[in-house]
Amino acid sequence: MDTLVDAVRRLQQAGYTGNWFANRDHQLECNESGEVLDPAEVEIDHILRFEGDSDPGDMTILFALRTPSGARGVYSAPFGAITPAEDVDVIGRLHHIAADG
């Protein structure tokens, strides 16, 4: 099984080069381009979840995303009770077209 770092590298090699995060306005923002999108406009190509080796409560979720313009990137967030409010909102508004993992 891949680690989070392995999965991100593999996705980047497959063309998911943008690095997205949930901003304070509960929108998705790209570190590279500065583009800001409503999460409902983005399609999910893949979903992967990871547990920490030493702490099963240390979970992360990783999304491979596609924007309306066709740009692709990754978005990761803590997953579980510690998920920040902006990530909870963004994840809930993502357009769940396909999921795996």
Secondary structure as UniProt FT lines:
FT   HELIX           4..13
FT   TURN            14..15
FT   STRAND          18..22
FT   TURN            24..25
FT   STRAND          28..30
FT   TURN            31..33
FT   STRAND          36..37
FT   HELIX           39..41
FT   STRAND          43..51
FT   TURN            56..57
FT   STRAND          59..66
FT   TURN            68..69
FT   STRAND          72..78
FT   TURN            81..82
FT   HELIX           85..93
//
